[in-house]
Amino acid sequence: MTSAETAPPPPMRLRELVFGAACAAAVRAAARLGVADALENAPMAVEDLAAAVKTEPKPLRRLLRALSCYGVFAEQPDGTFAHTEMSRLLREDDPNSLRAIALWCTEPWTWDAWPRLDEAVRTGKNVVEDLYGKEFFTYLNEDAPESADVFNRAMTRSSEQSAREVAALLDLSGARSVADIGGGQGHVVACLLDKYPEMRGSLLDLPRVVENALPRLREGGDLAHRARIVPGDAREAIPVPADVYIIKNILEWDDESTARLLRNVVEAGGPGTRVVVIENLVDDTPSMRFSTAMDLLLLLNVGGAKHTTDSMVSRLTAAGLRVEDIRPVNPYLHAFDCHVSG
Ligand SMILES: C[S@@+](CC[C@H](N)C(=O)[O-])C[C@H]1O[C@@H](n2cnc3c(N)ncnc32)[C@H](O)[C@@H]1O
């Protein structure tokens, strides 16, 4: 029986680290093959699993054994394989499924980009433009539609999950309106309108994104009478009055874009307006390995970065915001609660 080992000696740990790609590839393969979906509640023989996911049994056993070393699936003494907490998260139908995220973080473009990390570190610039001759999201939408689709599904999944946590954390009693800037399909707005039945909510995002806003917020939806959908570029203008502005996972691009967006929020809200910025941090967080990996991936694809607490606070302060509280939303997101000064 193979089990998840902990703390091997340093030489072995380093050997394992340089094989990190094998681990990521194994998770990706299991997700693409649908092994977690095929594995039932009771342990299954590899032959039955192989028949269900249409693979050869012997290489499937090798894949599952490799994953079991990391606690993704568990090999039983009789040679069958069982689910673990982590392998269940690869199921499409798990309420906390990470299948789309697992695919997104291991998409083909990532395997082109990672070997050029030294170059990105040397220059401080993304490598995607050099690799594909265009900006990352243009490349994704024009040349890699399958990856674009995986991205949208991954974002939707993670937005749904974190929106519930954001709404649970934020006390917006007394506010009449909220605006989510770069709010994607509007999961945070929907959760807040559910929590506060008198509140009105606006969603501002790029036109092609709000086209796919949640049906609940659009005409005919149960929240439509309290929701406003605003297509636009938050770096150009934020024509949305609100008592509270939410800015979640968008200040990860270049500094100039961050400064412009914050300036527009401050102008739109005016003195005393509450602004809640929600971000992953690369310090003082229980998810350092995850956050720093995302930080490097952002460097590779868009030349962006995740922030430290200080770098976030200094940008908010420079924009004219008073940071009053910093609280974890969950193990990988922090909320910076601010008011516009003056
Ligand atoms: C990582 S997603 C976060 C989405 C959402 N806030 C969430 O946390 O689930 C970044 C969002 O910023 C939006 N965005 C990017 N550039 C923008 C711009 N110039 N103006 C408005 N939204 C923008 C993207 O379309 C995307 O929805």
The ligand as a Tripos MOL2 file, in Angstrom:
@<TRIPOS>MOLECULE
LIG
   27    29     1     0     0
SMALL
NO_CHARGES

@<TRIPOS>ATOM
      1 C1         -9.6990   37.1500  -12.0250 C.3       1 LIG1
      2 S1        -11.2020   37.7950  -12.6110 S.3       1 LIG1
      3 C2        -12.0880   38.1320  -11.1050 C.3       1 LIG1
      4 C3        -13.5770   38.1650  -11.3070 C.3       1 LIG1
      5 C4        -14.3980   38.4100  -10.0470 C.3       1 LIG1
      6 N1        -14.1080   39.6940   -9.4420 N.3       1 LIG1
      7 C5        -14.1440   37.3080   -9.0430 C.2       1 LIG1
      8 O1        -13.4170   37.5340   -8.0740 O.co2     1 LIG1
      9 O2        -14.6370   36.2100   -9.2380 O.co2     1 LIG1
     10 C6        -10.7620   39.4370  -13.1470 C.3       1 LIG1
     11 C7        -11.9550   40.1700  -13.7240 C.3       1 LIG1
     12 O3        -11.5540   41.4830  -14.1000 O.3       1 LIG1
     13 C8        -12.2190   41.8090  -15.2970 C.3       1 LIG1
     14 N2        -11.5080   42.8810  -15.9770 N.ar      1 LIG1
     15 C9        -10.2870   42.8220  -16.5570 C.ar      1 LIG1
     16 N3         -9.9790   44.0100  -17.0710 N.ar      1 LIG1
     17 C10       -11.0200   44.8420  -16.7920 C.ar      1 LIG1
     18 C11       -11.2820   46.2010  -17.0630 C.ar      1 LIG1
     19 N4        -10.3880   46.9450  -17.7230 N.pl3     1 LIG1
     20 N5        -12.4450   46.7420  -16.6450 N.ar      1 LIG1
     21 C12       -13.3420   45.9820  -15.9760 C.ar      1 LIG1
     22 N6        -13.1500   44.6870  -15.6860 N.ar      1 LIG1
     23 C13       -12.0060   44.1200  -16.0990 C.ar      1 LIG1
     24 C14       -12.1680   40.5030  -16.0540 C.3       1 LIG1
     25 O4        -13.0840   40.4880  -17.1240 O.3       1 LIG1
     26 C15       -12.5170   39.5090  -14.9660 C.3       1 LIG1
     27 O5        -13.9010   39.3320  -14.8240 O.3       1 LIG1
@<TRIPOS>BOND
     1     1     2 1
     2     2     3 1
     3     2    10 1
     4     3     4 1
     5     4     5 1
     6     5     6 1
     7     5     7 1
     8     7     8 2
     9     7     9 1
    10    10    11 1
    11    11    12 1
    12    11    26 1
    13    12    13 1
    14    13    14 1
    15    13    24 1
    16    14    15 ar
    17    14    23 ar
    18    15    16 ar
    19    16    17 ar
    20    17    18 ar
    21    17    23 ar
    22    18    19 1
    23    18    20 ar
    24    20    21 ar
    25    21    22 ar
    26    22    23 ar
    27    24    25 1
    28    24    26 1
    29    26    27 1
@<TRIPOS>SUBSTRUCTURE
     1 LIG1         1 GROUP 0 **** ****
